[in-house]
């Protein structure tokens, strides 16, 4: 049977062992957030990110409006491919990755013909 030890006889275990200054009554473990500010490099990184997002949105808005001004849909596709080739190419997955996801319904000859039509090298007046 364990003997009942009165409260005053129990050994007091410090709340923060090794840091007795934190046990004082005038010290809080919750700091004041009234003067909290982000580091300037973090602020700059946020500004840079949101400026990039805004610039990309503006570019896409102008590109789509320019595509709509074209006489036919094929010219709109050409404009999109010309202007977004170097800018958006890092966001478009590579063709071999797309081919793994969805098989190509066209055979190689048909695919070559479609690419030829899209590139503008074919003259429909002769054929």
Backbone atoms as SQL, in Angstrom:
CREATE TABLE atoms (id INTEGER PRIMARY KEY, chain TEXT, resi INTEGER, resn TEXT, atom TEXT, x REAL, y REAL, z REAL);
INSERT INTO atoms VALUES
  (1, 'A', 1, 'UNK', 'N', 0.813, -1.161, 0.000),
  (2, 'A', 1, 'UNK', 'CA', 0.000, 0.000, 0.000),
  (3, 'A', 1, 'UNK', 'C', 0.873, 1.247, 0.000),
  (4, 'A', 2, 'UNK', 'N', 0.573, 2.162, -0.902),
  (5, 'A', 2, 'UNK', 'CA', 1.359, 3.389, -0.997),
  (6, 'A', 2, 'UNK', 'C', 0.913, 4.368, 0.068),
  (7, 'A', 3, 'UNK', 'N', 1.882, 4.972, 0.674),
  (8, 'A', 3, 'UNK', 'CA', 1.576, 5.959, 1.713),
  (9, 'A', 3, 'UNK', 'C', 1.147, 7.252, 1.057),
  (10, 'A', 4, 'UNK', 'N', 0.164, 7.889, 1.653),
  (11, 'A', 4, 'UNK', 'CA', -0.330, 9.159, 1.127),
  (12, 'A', 4, 'UNK', 'C', 0.625, 10.265, 1.551),
  (13, 'A', 5, 'UNK', 'N', 1.176, 10.992, 0.564),
  (14, 'A', 5, 'UNK', 'CA', 2.134, 12.065, 0.852),
  (15, 'A', 5, 'UNK', 'C', 1.372, 13.385, 0.757),
  (16, 'A', 6, 'UNK', 'N', 1.458, 14.216, 1.763),
  (17, 'A', 6, 'UNK', 'CA', 0.781, 15.518, 1.707),
  (18, 'A', 6, 'UNK', 'C', 1.333, 16.362, 0.559),
  (19, 'A', 7, 'UNK', 'N', 0.527, 17.329, 0.085),
  (20, 'A', 7, 'UNK', 'CA', 0.877, 18.166, -1.068),
  (21, 'A', 7, 'UNK', 'C', 2.171, 18.940, -0.865),
  (22, 'A', 8, 'UNK', 'N', 2.381, 19.482, 0.353),
  (23, 'A', 8, 'UNK', 'CA', 3.576, 20.289, 0.569),
  (24, 'A', 8, 'UNK', 'C', 4.854, 19.466, 0.586),
  (25, 'A', 9, 'UNK', 'N', 4.759, 18.156, 0.774),
  (26, 'A', 9, 'UNK', 'CA', 5.943, 17.299, 0.835),
  (27, 'A', 9, 'UNK', 'C', 6.374, 16.823, -0.560),
  (28, 'A', 10, 'UNK', 'N', 5.470, 16.915, -1.579),
  (29, 'A', 10, 'UNK', 'CA', 5.833, 16.458, -2.924),
  (30, 'A', 10, 'UNK', 'C', 6.945, 17.319, -3.488),
  (31, 'A', 11, 'UNK', 'N', 7.796, 16.686, -4.227),
  (32, 'A', 11, 'UNK', 'CA', 8.894, 17.417, -4.856),
  (33, 'A', 11, 'UNK', 'C', 8.362, 18.174, -6.070),
  (34, 'A', 12, 'UNK', 'N', 8.615, 19.435, -6.125),
  (35, 'A', 12, 'UNK', 'CA', 8.112, 20.263, -7.214),
  (36, 'A', 12, 'UNK', 'C', 9.031, 20.127, -8.430),
  (37, 'A', 13, 'UNK', 'N', 8.457, 19.713, -9.557),
  (38, 'A', 13, 'UNK', 'CA', 9.208, 19.548, -10.798),
  (39, 'A', 13, 'UNK', 'C', 9.099, 20.864, -11.565),
  (40, 'A', 14, 'UNK', 'N', 10.214, 21.427, -11.985),
  (41, 'A', 14, 'UNK', 'CA', 10.139, 22.708, -12.697),
  (42, 'A', 14, 'UNK', 'C', 9.415, 22.548, -14.031),
  (43, 'A', 15, 'UNK', 'N', 8.679, 23.581, -14.389),
  (44, 'A', 15, 'UNK', 'CA', 7.907, 23.562, -15.627),
  (45, 'A', 15, 'UNK', 'C', 8.826, 23.569, -16.849),
  (46, 'A', 16, 'UNK', 'N', 9.917, 24.315, -16.751),
  (47, 'A', 16, 'UNK', 'CA', 10.882, 24.406, -17.844),
  (48, 'A', 16, 'UNK', 'C', 12.250, 24.017, -17.307),
  (49, 'A', 17, 'UNK', 'N', 12.584, 22.722, -17.288),
  (50, 'A', 17, 'UNK', 'CA', 13.886, 22.337, -16.751),
  (51, 'A', 17, 'UNK', 'C', 15.011, 22.931, -17.587),
  (52, 'A', 18, 'UNK', 'N', 15.993, 23.491, -16.918),
  (53, 'A', 18, 'UNK', 'CA', 17.123, 24.119, -17.598),
  (54, 'A', 18, 'UNK', 'C', 16.904, 25.577, -17.916),
  (55, 'A', 19, 'UNK', 'N', 15.657, 26.071, -17.784),
  (56, 'A', 19, 'UNK', 'CA', 15.349, 27.467, -18.073),
  (57, 'A', 19, 'UNK', 'C', 14.563, 28.066, -16.907),
  (58, 'A', 20, 'UNK', 'N', 15.208, 28.290, -15.774),
  (59, 'A', 20, 'UNK', 'CA', 14.480, 28.806, -14.616),
  (60, 'A', 20, 'UNK', 'C', 13.921, 30.212, -14.836),
  (61, 'A', 21, 'UNK', 'N', 14.500, 30.962, -15.767),
  (62, 'A', 21, 'UNK', 'CA', 13.989, 32.318, -16.002),
  (63, 'A', 21, 'UNK', 'C', 12.586, 32.309, -16.606),
  (64, 'A', 22, 'UNK', 'N', 12.194, 31.193, -17.223),
  (65, 'A', 22, 'UNK', 'CA', 10.861, 31.115, -17.810),
  (66, 'A', 22, 'UNK', 'C', 9.782, 30.814, -16.778),
  (67, 'A', 23, 'UNK', 'N', 10.171, 30.403, -15.588),
  (68, 'A', 23, 'UNK', 'CA', 9.199, 30.089, -14.546),
  (69, 'A', 23, 'UNK', 'C', 8.783, 31.325, -13.755),
  (70, 'A', 24, 'UNK', 'N', 9.443, 32.461, -14.013),
  (71, 'A', 24, 'UNK', 'CA', 9.074, 33.676, -13.291),
  (72, 'A', 24, 'UNK', 'C', 7.677, 34.112, -13.704),
  (73, 'A', 25, 'UNK', 'N', 7.008, 34.845, -12.836),
  (74, 'A', 25, 'UNK', 'CA', 5.631, 35.256, -13.097),
  (75, 'A', 25, 'UNK', 'C', 5.544, 36.378, -14.130),
  (76, 'A', 26, 'UNK', 'N', 6.615, 37.154, -14.326),
  (77, 'A', 26, 'UNK', 'CA', 6.550, 38.270, -15.271),
  (78, 'A', 26, 'UNK', 'C', 6.959, 37.870, -16.694),
  (79, 'A', 27, 'UNK', 'N', 7.243, 36.600, -16.911),
  (80, 'A', 27, 'UNK', 'CA', 7.646, 36.113, -18.222),
  (81, 'A', 27, 'UNK', 'C', 6.518, 35.265, -18.785),
  (82, 'A', 28, 'UNK', 'N', 6.137, 35.557, -19.995),
  (83, 'A', 28, 'UNK', 'CA', 5.071, 34.800, -20.644),
  (84, 'A', 28, 'UNK', 'C', 5.685, 33.901, -21.714),
  (85, 'A', 29, 'UNK', 'N', 5.116, 32.718, -21.877),
  (86, 'A', 29, 'UNK', 'CA', 5.602, 31.842, -22.943),
  (87, 'A', 29, 'UNK', 'C', 4.977, 32.226, -24.281),
  (88, 'A', 30, 'UNK', 'N', 3.954, 33.087, -24.243),
  (89, 'A', 30, 'UNK', 'CA', 3.305, 33.544, -25.463),
  (90, 'A', 30, 'UNK', 'C', 3.767, 34.964, -25.746),
  (91, 'A', 31, 'UNK', 'N', 4.609, 35.156, -26.771),
  (92, 'A', 31, 'UNK', 'CA', 5.125, 36.499, -27.036),
  (93, 'A', 31, 'UNK', 'C', 4.027, 37.416, -27.569),
  (94, 'A', 32, 'UNK', 'N', 4.251, 38.671, -27.465),
  (95, 'A', 32, 'UNK', 'CA', 3.320, 39.654, -27.995),
  (96, 'A', 32, 'UNK', 'C', 3.486, 39.726, -29.507),
  (97, 'A', 33, 'UNK', 'N', 2.390, 39.731, -30.213),
  (98, 'A', 33, 'UNK', 'CA', 2.434, 39.799, -31.665),
  (99, 'A', 33, 'UNK', 'C', 2.120, 41.203, -32.172),
  (100, 'A', 34, 'UNK', 'N', 2.159, 42.191, -31.318),
  (101, 'A', 34, 'UNK', 'CA', 1.825, 43.541, -31.745),
  (102, 'A', 34, 'UNK', 'C', 2.866, 44.118, -32.689),
  (103, 'A', 35, 'UNK', 'N', 4.116, 43.760, -32.549),
  (104, 'A', 35, 'UNK', 'CA', 5.170, 44.297, -33.404),
  (105, 'A', 35, 'UNK', 'C', 5.695, 43.247, -34.387),
  (106, 'A', 36, 'UNK', 'N', 4.888, 42.227, -34.657),
  (107, 'A', 36, 'UNK', 'CA', 5.314, 41.171, -35.558),
  (108, 'A', 36, 'UNK', 'C', 5.333, 41.687, -36.994),
  (109, 'A', 37, 'UNK', 'N', 6.400, 41.462, -37.688),
  (110, 'A', 37, 'UNK', 'CA', 6.525, 41.872, -39.085),
  (111, 'A', 37, 'UNK', 'C', 7.303, 40.795, -39.839),
  (112, 'A', 38, 'UNK', 'N', 6.952, 40.621, -41.095),
  (113, 'A', 38, 'UNK', 'CA', 7.667, 39.659, -41.924),
  (114, 'A', 38, 'UNK', 'C', 9.019, 40.229, -42.324),
  (115, 'A', 39, 'UNK', 'N', 9.953, 39.351, -42.576),
  (116, 'A', 39, 'UNK', 'CA', 11.258, 39.780, -43.062),
  (117, 'A', 39, 'UNK', 'C', 11.088, 40.428, -44.435),
  (118, 'A', 40, 'UNK', 'N', 11.918, 41.406, -44.744),
  (119, 'A', 40, 'UNK', 'CA', 11.764, 42.138, -45.995),
  (120, 'A', 40, 'UNK', 'C', 11.941, 41.237, -47.209),
  (121, 'A', 41, 'UNK', 'N', 12.804, 40.241, -47.093),
  (122, 'A', 41, 'UNK', 'CA', 12.991, 39.320, -48.232),
  (123, 'A', 41, 'UNK', 'C', 11.728, 38.514, -48.492),
  (124, 'A', 42, 'UNK', 'N', 10.961, 38.205, -47.440),
  (125, 'A', 42, 'UNK', 'CA', 9.700, 37.485, -47.610),
  (126, 'A', 42, 'UNK', 'C', 8.674, 38.393, -48.285),
  (127, 'A', 43, 'UNK', 'N', 8.636, 39.654, -47.854),
  (128, 'A', 43, 'UNK', 'CA', 7.725, 40.621, -48.476),
  (129, 'A', 43, 'UNK', 'C', 8.057, 40.776, -49.959),
  (130, 'A', 44, 'UNK', 'N', 9.339, 40.873, -50.277),
  (131, 'A', 44, 'UNK', 'CA', 9.761, 41.014, -51.676),
  (132, 'A', 44, 'UNK', 'C', 9.400, 39.773, -52.483),
  (133, 'A', 45, 'UNK', 'N', 9.551, 38.612, -51.882),
  (134, 'A', 45, 'UNK', 'CA', 9.222, 37.371, -52.596),
  (135, 'A', 45, 'UNK', 'C', 7.731, 37.308, -52.906),
  (136, 'A', 46, 'UNK', 'N', 6.890, 37.738, -51.956),
  (137, 'A', 46, 'UNK', 'CA', 5.445, 37.774, -52.192),
  (138, 'A', 46, 'UNK', 'C', 5.106, 38.759, -53.306),
  (139, 'A', 47, 'UNK', 'N', 5.735, 39.937, -53.263),
  (140, 'A', 47, 'UNK', 'CA', 5.484, 40.930, -54.317),
  (141, 'A', 47, 'UNK', 'C', 5.895, 40.396, -55.678),
  (142, 'A', 48, 'UNK', 'N', 7.051, 39.749, -55.738),
  (143, 'A', 48, 'UNK', 'CA', 7.551, 39.193, -56.992),
  (144, 'A', 48, 'UNK', 'C', 6.601, 38.122, -57.523),
  (145, 'A', 49, 'UNK', 'N', 6.143, 37.249, -56.627),
  (146, 'A', 49, 'UNK', 'CA', 5.234, 36.174, -57.038),
  (147, 'A', 49, 'UNK', 'C', 3.933, 36.736, -57.595),
  (148, 'A', 50, 'UNK', 'N', 3.318, 37.676, -56.875),
  (149, 'A', 50, 'UNK', 'CA', 2.026, 38.201, -57.315),
  (150, 'A', 50, 'UNK', 'C', 2.174, 39.083, -58.545),
  (151, 'A', 51, 'UNK', 'N', 3.318, 39.733, -58.728),
  (152, 'A', 51, 'UNK', 'CA', 3.563, 40.485, -59.961),
  (153, 'A', 51, 'UNK', 'C', 3.680, 39.532, -61.144),
  (154, 'A', 52, 'UNK', 'N', 4.320, 38.388, -60.936),
  (155, 'A', 52, 'UNK', 'CA', 4.434, 37.375, -61.989),
  (156, 'A', 52, 'UNK', 'C', 3.067, 36.824, -62.356),
  (157, 'A', 53, 'UNK', 'N', 2.242, 36.542, -61.348),
  (158, 'A', 53, 'UNK', 'CA', 0.892, 36.030, -61.598),
  (159, 'A', 53, 'UNK', 'C', 0.077, 37.055, -62.379),
  (160, 'A', 54, 'UNK', 'N', 0.140, 38.329, -61.973),
  (161, 'A', 54, 'UNK', 'CA', -0.610, 39.383, -62.656),
  (162, 'A', 54, 'UNK', 'C', -0.128, 39.558, -64.097),
  (163, 'A', 55, 'UNK', 'N', 1.194, 39.479, -64.304),
  (164, 'A', 55, 'UNK', 'CA', 1.742, 39.621, -65.646),
  (165, 'A', 55, 'UNK', 'C', 1.301, 38.458, -66.539),
  (166, 'A', 56, 'UNK', 'N', 1.289, 37.259, -66.000),
  (167, 'A', 56, 'UNK', 'CA', 0.850, 36.087, -66.772),
  (168, 'A', 56, 'UNK', 'C', -0.628, 36.205, -67.141),
  (169, 'A', 57, 'UNK', 'N', -1.456, 36.640, -66.190),
  (170, 'A', 57, 'UNK', 'CA', -2.886, 36.818, -66.482),
  (171, 'A', 57, 'UNK', 'C', -3.102, 37.870, -67.563),
  (172, 'A', 58, 'UNK', 'N', -2.372, 38.979, -67.471),
  (173, 'A', 58, 'UNK', 'CA', -2.498, 40.038, -68.472),
  (174, 'A', 58, 'UNK', 'C', -2.067, 39.537, -69.846),
  (175, 'A', 59, 'UNK', 'N', -0.978, 38.785, -69.901),
  (176, 'A', 59, 'UNK', 'CA', -0.510, 38.238, -71.172),
  (177, 'A', 59, 'UNK', 'C', -1.551, 37.307, -71.780),
  (178, 'A', 60, 'UNK', 'N', -2.113, 36.415, -70.952),
  (179, 'A', 60, 'UNK', 'CA', -3.104, 35.472, -71.468),
  (180, 'A', 60, 'UNK', 'C', -4.364, 36.197, -71.932),
  (181, 'A', 61, 'UNK', 'N', -4.767, 37.241, -71.215),
  (182, 'A', 61, 'UNK', 'CA', -5.946, 38.026, -71.595),
  (183, 'A', 61, 'UNK', 'C', -5.723, 38.681, -72.960),
  (184, 'A', 62, 'UNK', 'N', -4.562, 39.287, -73.162),
  (185, 'A', 62, 'UNK', 'CA', -4.248, 39.925, -74.440),
  (186, 'A', 62, 'UNK', 'C', -4.113, 38.904, -75.564),
  (187, 'A', 63, 'UNK', 'N', -3.519, 37.753, -75.257),
  (188, 'A', 63, 'UNK', 'CA', -3.363, 36.708, -76.271),
  (189, 'A', 63, 'UNK', 'C', -4.716, 36.178, -76.723),
  (190, 'A', 64, 'UNK', 'N', -5.627, 35.939, -75.783),
  (191, 'A', 64, 'UNK', 'CA', -6.957, 35.435, -76.145),
  (192, 'A', 64, 'UNK', 'C', -7.746, 36.479, -76.938),
  (193, 'A', 65, 'UNK', 'N', -7.612, 37.747, -76.562),
  (194, 'A', 65, 'UNK', 'CA', -8.322, 38.776, -77.329),
  (195, 'A', 65, 'UNK', 'C', -7.749, 38.887, -78.747),
  (196, 'A', 66, 'UNK', 'N', -6.439, 38.724, -78.892),
  (197, 'A', 66, 'UNK', 'CA', -5.824, 38.766, -80.226),
  (198, 'A', 66, 'UNK', 'C', -6.226, 37.543, -81.043),
  (199, 'A', 67, 'UNK', 'N', -6.368, 36.395, -80.392),
  (200, 'A', 67, 'UNK', 'CA', -6.814, 35.187, -81.098),
  (201, 'A', 67, 'UNK', 'C', -8.228, 35.364, -81.619),
  (202, 'A', 68, 'UNK', 'N', -9.081, 36.025, -80.852),
  (203, 'A', 68, 'UNK', 'CA', -10.479, 36.218, -81.263),
  (204, 'A', 68, 'UNK', 'C', -10.598, 37.159, -82.448),
  (205, 'A', 69, 'UNK', 'N', -9.590, 37.996, -82.671),
  (206, 'A', 69, 'UNK', 'CA', -9.624, 38.931, -83.798),
  (207, 'A', 69, 'UNK', 'C', -9.284, 38.265, -85.137),
  (208, 'A', 70, 'UNK', 'N', -8.798, 37.034, -85.102),
  (209, 'A', 70, 'UNK', 'CA', -8.383, 36.357, -86.334),
  (210, 'A', 70, 'UNK', 'C', -9.611, 35.977, -87.171),
  (211, 'A', 71, 'UNK', 'N', -9.378, 35.840, -88.467),
  (212, 'A', 71, 'UNK', 'CA', -10.477, 35.571, -89.404),
  (213, 'A', 71, 'UNK', 'C', -11.079, 34.184, -89.222),
  (214, 'A', 72, 'UNK', 'N', -10.236, 33.196, -88.943),
  (215, 'A', 72, 'UNK', 'CA', -10.772, 31.849, -88.724),
  (216, 'A', 72, 'UNK', 'C', -10.058, 31.184, -87.558),
  (217, 'A', 73, 'UNK', 'N', -10.571, 30.041, -87.138),
  (218, 'A', 73, 'UNK', 'CA', -10.060, 29.365, -85.940),
  (219, 'A', 73, 'UNK', 'C', -8.624, 28.894, -86.126),
  (220, 'A', 74, 'UNK', 'N', -8.292, 28.460, -87.325),
  (221, 'A', 74, 'UNK', 'CA', -6.935, 27.964, -87.567),
  (222, 'A', 74, 'UNK', 'C', -5.902, 29.077, -87.386),
  (223, 'A', 75, 'UNK', 'N', -6.232, 30.291, -87.838),
  (224, 'A', 75, 'UNK', 'CA', -5.321, 31.418, -87.619),
  (225, 'A', 75, 'UNK', 'C', -5.186, 31.727, -86.134),
  (226, 'A', 76, 'UNK', 'N', -6.267, 31.575, -85.370),
  (227, 'A', 76, 'UNK', 'CA', -6.202, 31.769, -83.924),
  (228, 'A', 76, 'UNK', 'C', -5.275, 30.769, -83.263),
  (229, 'A', 77, 'UNK', 'N', -5.319, 29.513, -83.732),
  (230, 'A', 77, 'UNK', 'CA', -4.432, 28.477, -83.200),
  (231, 'A', 77, 'UNK', 'C', -2.986, 28.809, -83.544),
  (232, 'A', 78, 'UNK', 'N', -2.755, 29.287, -84.764),
  (233, 'A', 78, 'UNK', 'CA', -1.394, 29.658, -85.170),
  (234, 'A', 78, 'UNK', 'C', -0.856, 30.796, -84.293),
  (235, 'A', 79, 'UNK', 'N', -1.691, 31.798, -84.056),
  (236, 'A', 79, 'UNK', 'CA', -1.273, 32.927, -83.219),
  (237, 'A', 79, 'UNK', 'C', -0.920, 32.430, -81.827),
  (238, 'A', 80, 'UNK', 'N', -1.764, 31.568, -81.278),
  (239, 'A', 80, 'UNK', 'CA', -1.506, 31.048, -79.936),
  (240, 'A', 80, 'UNK', 'C', -0.190, 30.280, -79.889),
  (241, 'A', 81, 'UNK', 'N', 0.042, 29.449, -80.890),
  (242, 'A', 81, 'UNK', 'CA', 1.275, 28.659, -80.912),
  (243, 'A', 81, 'UNK', 'C', 2.506, 29.540, -81.097),
  (244, 'A', 82, 'UNK', 'N', 2.396, 30.578, -81.919),
  (245, 'A', 82, 'UNK', 'CA', 3.544, 31.450, -82.156),
  (246, 'A', 82, 'UNK', 'C', 3.913, 32.252, -80.918),
  (247, 'A', 83, 'UNK', 'N', 2.917, 32.844, -80.268),
  (248, 'A', 83, 'UNK', 'CA', 3.211, 33.728, -79.150),
  (249, 'A', 83, 'UNK', 'C', 3.504, 32.986, -77.856),
  (250, 'A', 84, 'UNK', 'N', 2.932, 31.817, -77.692),
  (251, 'A', 84, 'UNK', 'CA', 3.117, 31.127, -76.415),
  (252, 'A', 84, 'UNK', 'C', 4.187, 30.047, -76.468),
  (253, 'A', 85, 'UNK', 'N', 4.892, 29.922, -77.570),
  (254, 'A', 85, 'UNK', 'CA', 5.875, 28.849, -77.712),
  (255, 'A', 85, 'UNK', 'C', 6.970, 28.922, -76.652),
  (256, 'A', 86, 'UNK', 'N', 7.623, 30.049, -76.498),
  (257, 'A', 86, 'UNK', 'CA', 8.703, 30.161, -75.534),
  (258, 'A', 86, 'UNK', 'C', 8.242, 30.555, -74.146),
  (259, 'A', 87, 'UNK', 'N', 7.059, 31.126, -74.045),
  (260, 'A', 87, 'UNK', 'CA', 6.589, 31.649, -72.772),
  (261, 'A', 87, 'UNK', 'C', 5.891, 30.581, -71.949),
  (262, 'A', 88, 'UNK', 'N', 5.003, 29.841, -72.581),
  (263, 'A', 88, 'UNK', 'CA', 4.221, 28.846, -71.843),
  (264, 'A', 88, 'UNK', 'C', 4.762, 27.428, -71.999),
  (265, 'A', 89, 'UNK', 'N', 5.864, 27.255, -72.697),
  (266, 'A', 89, 'UNK', 'CA', 6.339, 25.903, -72.986),
  (267, 'A', 89, 'UNK', 'C', 6.748, 25.144, -71.738),
  (268, 'A', 90, 'UNK', 'N', 7.170, 25.842, -70.667),
  (269, 'A', 90, 'UNK', 'CA', 7.561, 25.127, -69.456),
  (270, 'A', 90, 'UNK', 'C', 6.348, 24.610, -68.688),
  (271, 'A', 91, 'UNK', 'N', 5.149, 25.098, -69.014),
  (272, 'A', 91, 'UNK', 'CA', 3.952, 24.640, -68.316),
  (273, 'A', 91, 'UNK', 'C', 3.236, 23.520, -69.067),
  (274, 'A', 92, 'UNK', 'N', 3.555, 23.348, -70.332),
  (275, 'A', 92, 'UNK', 'CA', 2.928, 22.298, -71.127),
  (276, 'A', 92, 'UNK', 'C', 3.752, 21.027, -70.975),
  (277, 'A', 93, 'UNK', 'N', 3.123, 19.905, -70.590),
  (278, 'A', 93, 'UNK', 'CA', 3.911, 18.673, -70.436),
  (279, 'A', 93, 'UNK', 'C', 4.454, 18.201, -71.782),
  (280, 'A', 94, 'UNK', 'N', 5.571, 17.489, -71.766),
  (281, 'A', 94, 'UNK', 'CA', 6.140, 17.022, -73.032),
  (282, 'A', 94, 'UNK', 'C', 5.207, 16.054, -73.752),
  (283, 'A', 95, 'UNK', 'N', 5.377, 15.998, -75.076),
  (284, 'A', 95, 'UNK', 'CA', 4.468, 15.192, -75.906),
  (285, 'A', 95, 'UNK', 'C', 4.505, 13.714, -75.525),
  (286, 'A', 96, 'UNK', 'N', 5.676, 13.176, -75.192),
  (287, 'A', 96, 'UNK', 'CA', 5.753, 11.749, -74.871),
  (288, 'A', 96, 'UNK', 'C', 4.985, 11.431, -73.584),
  (289, 'A', 97, 'UNK', 'N', 4.914, 12.411, -72.658),
  (290, 'A', 97, 'UNK', 'CA', 4.129, 12.217, -71.441),
  (291, 'A', 97, 'UNK', 'C', 2.638, 12.204, -71.770),
  (292, 'A', 98, 'UNK', 'N', 2.227, 13.092, -72.672),
  (293, 'A', 98, 'UNK', 'CA', 0.821, 13.127, -73.081),
  (294, 'A', 98, 'UNK', 'C', 0.468, 11.841, -73.817),
  (295, 'A', 99, 'UNK', 'N', 1.383, 11.333, -74.648),
  (296, 'A', 99, 'UNK', 'CA', 1.114, 10.107, -75.393),
  (297, 'A', 99, 'UNK', 'C', 0.959, 8.906, -74.468),
  (298, 'A', 100, 'UNK', 'N', 1.631, 8.914, -73.316),
  (299, 'A', 100, 'UNK', 'CA', 1.457, 7.828, -72.360),
  (300, 'A', 100, 'UNK', 'C', 0.068, 7.880, -71.746),
  (301, 'A', 101, 'UNK', 'N', -0.429, 9.094, -71.522),
  (302, 'A', 101, 'UNK', 'CA', -1.746, 9.246, -70.905),
  (303, 'A', 101, 'UNK', 'C', -2.872, 8.912, -71.877),
  (304, 'A', 102, 'UNK', 'N', -2.802, 9.457, -73.094),
  (305, 'A', 102, 'UNK', 'CA', -3.855, 9.208, -74.089),
  (306, 'A', 102, 'UNK', 'C', -3.206, 8.752, -75.385),
  (307, 'A', 103, 'UNK', 'N', -3.593, 7.600, -75.902),
  (308, 'A', 103, 'UNK', 'CA', -3.018, 7.142, -77.171),
  (309, 'A', 103, 'UNK', 'C', -3.509, 8.029, -78.319),
  (310, 'A', 104, 'UNK', 'N', -2.674, 8.184, -79.330),
  (311, 'A', 104, 'UNK', 'CA', -3.014, 9.017, -80.482),
  (312, 'A', 104, 'UNK', 'C', -3.984, 8.252, -81.382),
  (313, 'A', 105, 'UNK', 'N', -5.163, 8.822, -81.679),
  (314, 'A', 105, 'UNK', 'CA', -6.122, 8.105, -82.536),
  (315, 'A', 105, 'UNK', 'C', -5.720, 8.098, -84.006),
  (316, 'A', 106, 'UNK', 'N', -4.736, 8.912, -84.381),
  (317, 'A', 106, 'UNK', 'CA', -4.313, 8.986, -85.780),
  (318, 'A', 106, 'UNK', 'C', -3.073, 8.143, -86.020),
  (319, 'A', 107, 'UNK', 'N', -2.966, 7.629, -87.251),
  (320, 'A', 107, 'UNK', 'CA', -1.743, 6.916, -87.601),
  (321, 'A', 107, 'UNK', 'C', -0.673, 7.952, -87.951),
  (322, 'A', 108, 'UNK', 'N', 0.583, 7.530, -88.094),
  (323, 'A', 108, 'UNK', 'CA', 1.660, 8.520, -88.328),
  (324, 'A', 108, 'UNK', 'C', 1.443, 9.401, -89.566),
  (325, 'A', 109, 'UNK', 'N', 0.879, 8.846, -90.652),
  (326, 'A', 109, 'UNK', 'CA', 0.647, 9.643, -91.857),
  (327, 'A', 109, 'UNK', 'C', -0.410, 10.723, -91.602),
  (328, 'A', 110, 'UNK', 'N', -1.499, 10.353, -90.916),
  (329, 'A', 110, 'UNK', 'CA', -2.547, 11.329, -90.604),
  (330, 'A', 110, 'UNK', 'C', -2.022, 12.405, -89.650),
  (331, 'A', 111, 'UNK', 'N', -1.219, 12.006, -88.674),
  (332, 'A', 111, 'UNK', 'CA', -0.648, 12.973, -87.727),
  (333, 'A', 111, 'UNK', 'C', 0.246, 13.968, -88.459),
  (334, 'A', 112, 'UNK', 'N', 1.057, 13.470, -89.431),
  (335, 'A', 112, 'UNK', 'CA', 1.934, 14.341, -90.202),
  (336, 'A', 112, 'UNK', 'C', 1.098, 15.334, -91.022),
  (337, 'A', 113, 'UNK', 'N', -0.015, 14.878, -91.570),
  (338, 'A', 113, 'UNK', 'CA', -0.894, 15.747, -92.362),
  (339, 'A', 113, 'UNK', 'C', -1.513, 16.845, -91.487),
  (340, 'A', 114, 'UNK', 'N', -1.962, 16.475, -90.287),
  (341, 'A', 114, 'UNK', 'CA', -2.542, 17.460, -89.365),
  (342, 'A', 114, 'UNK', 'C', -1.499, 18.499, -88.971),
  (343, 'A', 115, 'UNK', 'N', -0.295, 18.053, -88.650),
  (344, 'A', 115, 'UNK', 'CA', 0.775, 18.990, -88.285),
  (345, 'A', 115, 'UNK', 'C', 1.125, 19.905, -89.460),
  (346, 'A', 116, 'UNK', 'N', 1.066, 19.379, -90.669),
  (347, 'A', 116, 'UNK', 'CA', 1.342, 20.170, -91.868),
  (348, 'A', 116, 'UNK', 'C', 0.281, 21.249, -92.056),
  (349, 'A', 117, 'UNK', 'N', -0.983, 20.892, -91.841),
  (350, 'A', 117, 'UNK', 'CA', -2.078, 21.861, -91.975),
  (351, 'A', 117, 'UNK', 'C', -1.963, 22.954, -90.917),
  (352, 'A', 118, 'UNK', 'N', -1.671, 22.560, -89.673),
  (353, 'A', 118, 'UNK', 'CA', -1.568, 23.543, -88.592),
  (354, 'A', 118, 'UNK', 'C', -0.383, 24.477, -88.811),
  (355, 'A', 119, 'UNK', 'N', 0.709, 23.967, -89.337),
  (356, 'A', 119, 'UNK', 'CA', 1.896, 24.803, -89.535),
  (357, 'A', 119, 'UNK', 'C', 1.715, 25.814, -90.666),
  (358, 'A', 120, 'UNK', 'N', 0.749, 25.581, -91.563),
  (359, 'A', 120, 'UNK', 'CA', 0.495, 26.529, -92.653),
  (360, 'A', 120, 'UNK', 'C', 1.296, 26.242, -93.895),
  (361, 'A', 121, 'UNK', 'N', 1.954, 25.099, -93.990),
  (362, 'A', 121, 'UNK', 'CA', 2.771, 24.778, -95.162),
  (363, 'A', 121, 'UNK', 'C', 1.950, 24.232, -96.321),
  (364, 'A', 122, 'UNK', 'N', 0.682, 23.934, -96.108),
  (365, 'A', 122, 'UNK', 'CA', -0.135, 23.333, -97.161),
  (366, 'A', 122, 'UNK', 'C', -0.953, 24.440, -97.852),
  (367, 'A', 123, 'UNK', 'N', -1.109, 24.312, -99.143),
  (368, 'A', 123, 'UNK', 'CA', -1.896, 25.255, -99.931),
  (369, 'A', 123, 'UNK', 'C', -3.130, 24.509, -100.411),
  (370, 'A', 124, 'UNK', 'N', -4.293, 24.917, -99.942),
  (371, 'A', 124, 'UNK', 'CA', -5.514, 24.199, -100.287),
  (372, 'A', 124, 'UNK', 'C', -5.982, 24.498, -101.702),
  (373, 'A', 125, 'UNK', 'N', -5.430, 25.514, -102.359),
  (374, 'A', 125, 'UNK', 'CA', -5.816, 25.842, -103.720),
  (375, 'A', 125, 'UNK', 'C', -5.304, 24.835, -104.724),
  (376, 'A', 126, 'UNK', 'N', -4.170, 24.161, -104.453),
  (377, 'A', 126, 'UNK', 'CA', -3.586, 23.212, -105.386),
  (378, 'A', 126, 'UNK', 'C', -4.208, 21.830, -105.276),
  (379, 'A', 127, 'UNK', 'N', -4.674, 21.435, -104.134),
  (380, 'A', 127, 'UNK', 'CA', -5.136, 20.048, -103.964),
  (381, 'A', 127, 'UNK', 'C', -6.603, 19.917, -104.126);
